[in-house]
């Protein structure tokens, strides 16, 4: 006897018994099974809609061509900015969207000076009396770059106006250079570190683009870097001035001579002779560079 027939006999049902229509469809177990199936189907549909929304839309019609900036001697160039759809990672990559030939504009000289005066990029803005932008001729062919303003520079707003500045003026005069006409002088930092301490790396980093913009404006024929922090910042090195002086270096294609800071020379008088040798070398290199122009 089969199991189903045994169950029917035990329940008093005859061999012709059949379940009434819809009885199993309304069984609680069957209803629960149908509910779970419907929930799973709804979740799959929601997931498919979410994935579809992440795919980039393809434009149906092309956008008009854009005319790129050009010089007076170049014909206009039209570029169709609608091409095949770009994936999300490519659209976020600036190297793909920005041409390497496009040079970022720098502010005007007056605007740059104003930006420095209003700068609050590091904590030195809380302790300075005023910023120290630079001095001299912005069109000079010599550019002298020091480290940071001192006490007198912070008070007067001009670089190299204390005792170190007087020594530098005497060295320039001995080399036949006028500080107001023949050179432009600036510092790596535009604010005085408290107590004339050494510049901190984060302060140099916060201030470095101001100096880079000054150099781009002046476009000097020769740079004379004064002091360890100026030399190491411009040359991106940790070597000492003793190893770097006495030779010609390059800063972004501009010849550079490394020498001691005048404040250091006031404390180490025997090295004045070495600093004068560096000045003579700079004069010789400048004369050679002037002849090749």
N, C-alpha and C positions, 0 to 999 in steps of 0.2 A: 504494500500500500504506500502510495506517495505521501510526502509530508503534507501537501495541500489537502489531499483527500482525508487524511487523518484529522487535520484541523477542522475541516468542514463537518466530519462525523461527530467530533467532540462538541461542536457548537450546535448540533442538531440540524444541520443543513443538508438538503438532499443533493444528489449528484448533478441536478440541473440548475443549481443556484448560481446566479451571476450578480456581481456588484452593480448597484444602481448607477445610472449615468451621472458623472460629475462627482462621485463619492471620493475617489482617489485625488482628483484635482483640488478638492477643498480640504484635503488632509493637512493638519498643521505642519508636518514635516515637509510636505510638498510645497506649501506656501512659503516656508522659510527658505527652501532651496531656490525658488523663483526670485525671492527678494534679493538674495545674495548675488544671483546671476545678473540682475538688473543693475545692482550697485557696481559690479565689476565692469559692466559695459559702459556705464556713465563715466567711471574713472578713466577708462581707456580713451573715450571721446574727448574728455577734458585735456588729457595729456597731449593728444594729437593736435588740438587747437593751440595749446601753448607752444609746441615746437614750430607750428606753422607761423605763429606771430613773430618768432625770432628770425625768420628768414628775411633777407633784404628785399625790399620791393623793387621791381624792375620798372623803370619809367617807360610809359607807353609812347611818349613823343620826345624827341631830342630837344635840349635847351639850346638857345641861340649861342652862336660862337662869341667868345670873349676876346677882345683885342688887348694884347699884353703891352706894358710900357716899353718904349723904344727910344733910342737916341735920335738926334736930328738926321743922322746919315743912314738910318736903317729903315726899311719899309715896314709897314705894320704886319704883324704876325697874328693870325687868328687861330685860336685853339678851341676845338669843340670839347666842352667840359662834360658832355654826356657820353659815356662809353659803356662798356659792360659793367654790371653792378660790382661794387667793391665790397669785399668782406669786411666785417667789423674790425679785426686786427689790423688790416691794411689801412683803413680809414683813420685809425688812431696813430699811425706812424708818421711823424712830421717830415721824415726824410723823403717820403713818397709824395706828400702834398706840397712841399716847399722846394723850389729849385735851389740847388747849391750856388747858382750864379747870382741869386738875389742877395744883396748886401743890406743888412739891417741899418737903417739910418740912425745916426747919432745926433743928439741934441745940439743946438747951436752953442757957441761959446758962452753966451750970457745965460742961456737956459741951464747949461751944465754947471756953471758957477752957482746958480740959484738952487739946483738940485743938491749940490754939496752943502750949501748953507742950511737947507731944510732937512738934511739927512738924519734919520733915526734908525739906521740899520743895526747898530750895536750899542752897547751900554755906554760908550764914550760920549754919546749925546747928552748924558745926564751929568757929566762932570766937566765938560768943556766950557770955556767962556765964549768962544766962537770958533768957527771952522777956519782952516788955513788952506786956501785954494792954491795959490801960487803967486809968483812975481816975475817981472821981466818982460821980455818981448815975445808974445805968442807966435810970432813969425820968425823967431831966431833959428839959426841952423845948429846951435848947441842946445842941448837940454840936459840939465843937471837934476838928478833925482835923489833925494835924501830919504830918511827913514820916517820920522814923525816930528810934529811940532814940540818945542820945549816950552818952558814957562813964559819967556818973553814973546815967543811966537803966538802962544795962546792969548796973550793980552793984546797984542797988536794986530793979529790976523794976517801976518806976513811970515813966510819961511826964512830962516837963517838971519835973524835980526839980533841975536844975542852975541856972546863972545865967539861962538863957533861961526856965526855969520860974518863977523868982522874978519876972522882968519880966512874964510872963504873969499871974501871980497879982496883981501890982499893978494891971495894966490891968483885970482882972476886978473887983477890989475898987473901983476908981475908977468902973466902970460899974454898981456896985451888985449884983454877982454873986458868990456864994460858990462857990468851986471844988469843994467837996465836996457841996453841996446843989443848986446851980442848973445845973450843967453836967456833961457827961460828955466826957472827953478820951481820944482814941485816936490812933494813928499809922497811916499807910499800911503801913509795915513794922513787924513785931513783933520784929525782931532788929536789933542794931546793925551797920551796915556797918563793917568794920575801918578805923580811923583817921578815922571820921566822914565817909568819902567819900560821894559822891552815890549814891543807890540805883540799881542797875542795872535795866534794863527787865525782864529775866527774874526778878529778885527781886520787883519790883512785881507782875508777872503771877502769880507763885507765891503771893503773899500777899493778892491783892485780894479773894478771896471771904470771907476772915476779916473784913475791914472791912465788906463788904457785909452779912454776917450780923449784925455788931454794929449797923449802922444799922437793919436790919430789926427787931432786938430793941428798940432805944431808941426808934425812931419819933419823931425830934425834930421840933419845929416849925421850927427854923432850924439850918442848918449854917454854921459859920465855918471856912473852910479856911485853914490857916496855912502859907504857903510855896509855892514854885513846884511842887514835885513833888506836893504834896497837891492843889493847885488844878488842875494839868494832868491828873492822874489822874482826879479826880472829874468834871471837865468834858470830858474827852477832847479836849483841845486843846493846841496848842503855843504859844499866845499868851502873852505875858509878863504878870506880875501888874500891871505898870504900865498895861496895856491893859484888864485884867479887873476891877480894883478900882473901887470907887465906883459899882457898879451891882448889881442883883439878878439872880442866875442861878438855874438849877434843876438839881437832881440827882434824877432819877427822881421828879419831882413835889415835891421838898422844896426850899424856897427856900434859896439858898446865897450867902454873901458871901465874896469872896476878899480876902485881906490878906497882909501880909508875915509871915514867920516871926520869932518873938522873937530867935532867934540872929542873924538877919540885921540886926535893929534894933540889936543890941549892937555891930555893926561899922559900921553906917550910922545914926548918931544923928539926922541931919536927917529921916529917913523915919519917925521916931516920931510926928511930927505927922500924917502920912498914915495911919499905922496907927490912931491915935486917931480920925481921921475915919471910918475903916472901922468901928470899934467903935460909934461914935455912929450910923452908918447901920444897923448891925445891930440896935441897940436900937430905933430907930424902926420898922424893918420888923417886928421881933418884936412891938412894941406893936400895930401895925396888924393883924398876923396873929392876935394874941390876941383882938382885938375882933371879928374876923370869925368866930371859932370859935363 
